[in-house]
Amino acid sequence: MAHDIERSKLQVEQTEEHKPLIPLKELTFGKHFTDHMLTVEWDKQDGWHEPHIKPYQKLQLDPSSTVFHYGFECFEGMKAYKDDQGHVRLFRPEMNMERLNHSAARVGMPRFNGEELLKCIVELLRLDERWIPMERGYSLYLRPTMISTYPTLGIRAPEKVLLFVIACPVGPYYSTGFKAVSLLATSDYVRAWPHGTGDTKVGGNYAPGVLPQNIALEQGYQQNLWLFGKDEEVTEAGTMNFFMLWENPSGRLELLTPALNGLILPGITRDSVIQLVSSWEAEMKIRVIQDKITMAEILQAVHEDRVIEMFGTGTACIVSPIKCIGFKGRDISIPLDPQDFKSEAGHLTKKINQAIMDIQYGVVDHPWSRIVF
Ligand SMILES: *Cc1c(COP(=O)(O)O)cnc(C)c1O
């Protein structure tokens, strides 16, 4: 029988040279990696091999490996947080494991036992603990990745795979308070389509996003807003899920986000925002609705002053307020917080950010935050 990943088989080779830590102020996202990495190989015959933790190092791959030719690749993004007591925490990590399995299966790669991989990741965190910053807003970003190392130019399901996890310390997305972004909305390019791969984190979804992103940058926007179809349905903001707080046409307060229809990446932050704001319904009178949002509805609502806040969500930023959408040669302004001119985020946006950070850093007890040691 083919084997699954097992923590009990983990082999550890510690590094002899510890790299100097990067001063917190000098952290740039995804540039500085910790001392160790986790690797697990898989082949069709034997299944998952024993996991290894070893010094962070280069990979040696056959140039014919199908990851290079056909993009057999998928990945995750998650963070480890250190709380005030020095405990290390993960935020809903079982969801990252589930999603990696889902992405892997979509590109013909094998599934694995998520809880066992998590136990191995925890061992990596123990060895690299000095890299996990303690300050609120700082964390250790984890990048589980799966690639096909199957050496063939034939297009078929990989018979050899490498799963690896690397880690890099990251700083707060906003060091000096929220900065709202402006987005360029166009239908010139589409990110995802029905029955495609938009609901998976496969590498092939991201490289094609760079051209529209660059076009947005050239025109003075920070990111592109992905639209889909004749109705110019809003799907995602760059690589973030999209949310809008508005008064719907019948005057009800709603937090609206596109439904998971296959075009939307099922963000863990998205799900957390939906659950948190739903739990505040009695207090805040905001109903959470997952439904289609079209540019026509947004234009009309902005025109009638019914849009209250707009933001994107993702692990990197938690929330990213949106202040402007460029669309068909016009700029549509989105309100920020009228009560607080210094802040570029609305009241609900700030409240969500605070609530999620309090859970991640263990300021409040919540089942979403898993203490790992
Ligand atoms: C990863 C990702 C998100 C955010 O997902 P989280 O789990 O909240 O980090 C949103 N959209 C896209 C396209 C993504 O790749």
The ligand as an SDF file (V2000), in Angstrom:
LIG
                    3D

 15 15  0  0  0  0  0  0  0  0999 V2000
   -4.6420   33.2960   -1.6080 C   0  0  0  0  0  0  0  0  0  0  0  0
   -5.6460   34.1140   -2.3510 C   0  0  0  0  0  0  0  0  0  0  0  0
   -6.6570   34.8560   -1.7020 C   0  0  0  0  0  0  0  0  0  0  0  0
   -6.7330   34.9980   -0.2120 C   0  0  0  0  0  0  0  0  0  0  0  0
   -6.8620   33.8020    0.4640 O   0  0  0  0  0  0  0  0  0  0  0  0
   -6.5400   33.7330    2.0280 P   0  0  0  0  0  0  0  0  0  0  0  0
   -6.7440   32.3310    2.3870 O   0  0  0  0  0  0  0  0  0  0  0  0
   -7.4740   34.6570    2.6970 O   0  0  0  0  0  0  0  0  0  0  0  0
   -5.1120   34.1920    2.1710 O   0  0  0  0  0  0  0  0  0  0  0  0
   -7.5890   35.5160   -2.4880 C   0  0  0  0  0  0  0  0  0  0  0  0
   -7.5440   35.4700   -3.8260 N   0  0  0  0  0  0  0  0  0  0  0  0
   -6.5780   34.7970   -4.4800 C   0  0  0  0  0  0  0  0  0  0  0  0
   -6.5940   34.7710   -5.9680 C   0  0  0  0  0  0  0  0  0  0  0  0
   -5.6050   34.0920   -3.7620 C   0  0  0  0  0  0  0  0  0  0  0  0
   -4.6550   33.4340   -4.4140 O   0  0  0  0  0  0  0  0  0  0  0  0
  1  2  1  0
  2  3  1  0
  2 14  2  0
  3  4  1  0
  3 10  2  0
  4  5  1  0
  5  6  1  0
  6  7  2  0
  6  8  1  0
  6  9  1  0
 10 11  1  0
 11 12  2  0
 12 13  1  0
 12 14  1  0
 14 15  1  0
M  END
$$$$
